[in-house]
Amino acid sequence: MREIVGSHDILLVTLDTLRYDVAAALAEAGELTGLLPPGARWERRHTPGSFTYAAHAAMFAGFLPTPVTPGPHPRLFAATFPGSETTAEHTWVFDAPDLPAGLAQAGYHTVCIGGVGFFNKLTPLGTALPGLFAESHWEPEFGVTSPASLEHQIDRAAEVLRDREEPVFLFVNVSALHQPNHFYLPGAAGDSLESHAAALRYVDRHIGRLYALMCRRRPCLVIVCSDHGTAYGEDGHVGHRIGHEVVWTVPYTEFLLERHAAL
């Protein structure tokens, strides 16, 4: 990371509420050719929080989802913190309270394109996470009730990136997986694991355009993960903010995109 920061753009995408088992099953079936470029794969990891606000607050402090195998596991990014056991030789260390501020100090323009309610800037709480960025965007068309949410978010990303010369840290919170997602499954009367999977297929069809936008000017580090999973009736649970395996286990991947100005 010490070589990447400054030379690469950085894209962090959180697929809000995406379950590991659903992501892994679709990848195994060869369906996720847009989300996972050749050579990329999902890692099974544990989220730092069981709902959106907690998980993102941790991630913006440098605590990305943790590998499920025994650690300690070196982190990509870490704030200065005495005694940290996960700050290693190749960790990029920032002397700031959060990752967007640290990257801003390193010359990055930081941008948030929100999705779910914790990024909608309609309340003081909904402003807290977007407020960490130099530039932030949210509209109802980016939110959970819009069947074309990701397409609208990528349209905004294209506007944001146009004519930018300095390195960019772009964060996109994808709302499509979050309930309600039944409209991605024709004929569905309610949300289910099947409609959750259909929402992931929708994301897979469109996210390639975001990748293409991010590698037009310089190479790009891409991190894609879920912030937490969600329950669809397992052990009587529905939703998240609970200590259930389907909530705490999330998919994670990271890869480099080489600069490709012709895309």
Secondary structure, 3 states (H helix, E strand, C coil): CCCCECCEEEEEEEECCCCHHHHHHHHHCCCCCCCCCCCCCCEEEECCCCCHHHHHHHHCCCCCCEECCCCCCCCCEEECCCCCCCCCCCCEEECCCCHHHHHHHCCCEEEEECCCHHHCCCCHHHHHCHHHCCEEECCHHHCCCCCCHHHHHHHHHHHHHCCCCCCEEEEEEECCCCCCCHHHCCCCCCCCHHHHHHHHHHHHHHHHHHHHHHCCCCCEEEEEECCCCCEECHHHCEECCCCCHHHHEEEEEEEEECCCCCC
